[in-house]
Amino acid sequence: VTGPCLAGFYCTGGAPSPTPSDGLVGNRCPQGAYCPLGSASPLPCPPGQYSSSAGNTGIQDCLLCDAGDVQENIHGVARPLECPAGHYCPPGTRAANQYPCPEGTYSRQPGLANPRDCRPCPGGTFCARAGLSAPSGLCWPGHFCTSQARVPDPVDHRHCPAGSYCPEGSEFPIPCSPGSFSPASGKGQAADCQLCPAGHSCS
């Protein structure tokens, strides 16, 4: 008697039964795959989906990866992987780097599900590119970086103004101390503030 291999199994050739189990001429459909009626080999769950059970009969048995997980193996997997740090993974994510945290943000924590989970780059630091697991570095001397800065030397009104100084990693300008001043912008240390000249007051 001949007939198709039963759904949930695959028959590679020479199978004496529609439900082979020896692994030589066929077997039960493995995890991460599905086997419709008449399968000669397992069909992998598509990227972004997985299956933790064996004997699946159709693509409907493949499950969409949960938010915070990723499945990018084209051969199908039984368990998805956790979304890597610096990225977020909505349901059905197909590649670990598919959704990077945007410029100006970062995340040390894996398993994020949406972009709101990415943290703004803290003041005094900058996040120069997407997909960072930590800030790129400190704001340069002579500049100040408010939250979500993308460069170490912002030019959008964040050049350290006259009358103040901005050391490396400044979130805000530091005013020169009473009795001193700074006539030029872009100063990076307290020593750049000059003593008020005789006959003048500086507050």
C-alpha positions in Angstrom: 0.0 0.0 0.0 1.4 3.4 -0.9 0.3 6.8 0.1 1.6 10.2 1.2 3.7 10.7 4.3 1.3 11.8 7.0 1.2 15.4 8.2 3.6 15.9 11.1 6.1 13.5 9.6 8.5 13.6 6.6 9.6 10.7 4.4 12.9 11.0 2.6 12.5 7.9 0.4 12.1 4.2 1.0 9.9 4.7 4.0 7.8 1.5 4.9 5.4 3.6 6.9 3.6 7.0 6.5 4.9 7.8 10.0 8.6 6.9 10.0 10.6 7.3 13.2 14.1 5.9 12.5 15.7 9.1 11.2 17.0 7.2 8.1 14.1 7.2 5.7 12.1 9.9 7.6 11.1 11.0 11.1 8.6 13.0 13.1 8.8 16.7 12.1 11.3 18.4 14.4 11.0 21.5 16.5 11.3 24.7 14.6 9.7 23.2 11.5 6.4 21.9 10.1 5.6 19.0 7.8 2.3 19.1 5.7 0.9 16.0 4.2 3.4 14.4 1.8 6.5 16.1 3.1 9.9 14.9 1.9 11.8 17.1 4.3 10.9 19.5 7.1 9.9 23.1 6.2 11.6 25.6 8.6 9.5 28.1 10.4 10.0 31.5 8.7 12.3 34.2 10.2 10.5 35.9 13.1 8.7 32.7 14.1 9.6 29.6 16.0 8.2 26.3 17.3 9.1 24.6 20.5 7.1 21.4 19.8 7.7 18.5 17.3 5.2 17.0 14.9 3.9 20.3 13.5 1.6 19.9 10.5 1.4 23.4 9.1 2.8 26.9 9.2 0.1 27.8 11.6 2.0 25.8 14.2 4.9 28.3 14.0 4.5 31.0 16.6 5.3 34.7 16.2 8.3 35.6 18.3 7.3 37.6 21.5 8.2 41.2 21.9 11.8 41.4 23.1 12.8 38.3 21.3 14.3 37.6 17.8 14.5 34.6 15.5 16.8 35.1 12.5 17.8 31.5 11.7 16.3 30.7 8.4 16.4 26.9 9.3 13.9 27.4 12.1 14.5 27.2 15.9 12.7 25.8 18.9 13.4 28.9 21.0 13.9 32.5 20.0 16.9 34.5 21.2 16.7 37.6 23.5 16.9 40.9 21.7 20.5 42.2 22.0 21.4 45.4 24.0 21.2 48.6 21.9 18.2 47.3 20.0 14.5 46.6 20.5 12.4 43.8 19.0 8.7 44.1 18.4 6.8 40.8 17.9 8.0 38.9 14.8 11.5 40.5 14.6 13.5 38.7 12.0 17.1 40.0 12.6 18.9 41.0 15.8 20.0 44.4 14.3 16.6 45.1 12.6 15.5 47.7 15.1 18.4 49.7 16.6 17.9 52.2 19.3 17.9 55.6 17.5 20.7 58.1 17.5 20.8 60.1 20.8 19.7 57.0 22.7 21.2 53.7 24.0 20.3 50.6 26.0 22.5 48.4 28.1 19.6 46.1 28.8 18.7 43.2 26.4 15.2 42.1 25.6 13.6 45.5 24.8 10.3 45.5 23.0 9.8 49.0 21.6 11.8 52.2 21.0 10.4 53.9 24.1 12.5 51.4 26.1 15.7 52.9 24.7 17.2 55.4 27.2 18.0 59.0 26.2 21.8 59.7 26.2 22.5 61.4 29.6 23.5 65.1 29.7 27.2 65.5 29.4 27.5 62.6 27.0 26.7 61.9 23.4 25.3 58.9 21.4 26.7 59.2 17.9 25.0 56.4 16.1 22.0 54.0 16.3 22.2 50.7 18.1 24.5 51.7 21.1 24.6 49.7 24.3 26.4 52.7 26.0 27.0 56.4 25.3 29.7 57.1 22.7 31.7 59.3 25.1 31.8 62.6 27.0 30.9 66.0 25.6 34.1 67.9 24.5 35.6 70.7 26.6 34.2 74.1 25.5 30.8 72.6 24.7 27.8 71.3 26.7 25.6 68.4 25.8 22.0 68.2 27.1 20.1 64.9 27.0 20.0 63.0 23.7 23.1 64.7 22.2 24.3 63.0 19.0 27.7 64.7 18.7 30.5 65.7 21.3 30.6 69.3 20.0 27.0 70.5 19.5 26.7 73.7 17.5 23.0 74.3 18.1 23.5 77.0 20.8 25.5 74.6 22.9 28.9 76.2 22.4 30.0 77.3 25.9 29.0 81.0 26.1 31.1 83.9 27.2 31.2 84.3 31.0 31.3 80.6 31.6 33.3 77.5 31.1 32.5 73.9 30.1 34.9 71.1 31.2 34.7 67.7 29.4 31.3 66.0 30.1 29.4 69.2 30.8 25.6 69.1 30.7 25.3 72.9 31.3 27.7 75.9 31.3 29.4 76.7 34.6 29.4 80.5 35.3 32.8 82.1 36.1 33.1 82.7 39.8 32.2 86.2 41.2 35.1 88.6 40.6 36.1 86.9 37.3 34.9 86.8 33.7 35.5 85.2 30.3 35.1 87.5 27.3 35.2 84.6 24.7 33.0 81.6 24.2 34.1 78.0 24.0 36.2 77.9 27.2 36.8 74.5 28.8 38.2 75.1 32.3 37.9 77.4 35.3 41.4 78.8 34.6 40.1 80.3 31.4 38.1 82.8 33.6 40.1 86.0 34.1 40.2 88.2 37.2 38.0 91.3 36.9 40.4 94.2 36.1 40.9 97.1 38.5 38.1 99.7 38.3 35.5 97.1 37.3 33.2 94.6 39.0 32.3 91.2 37.7 29.4 89.3 39.3 
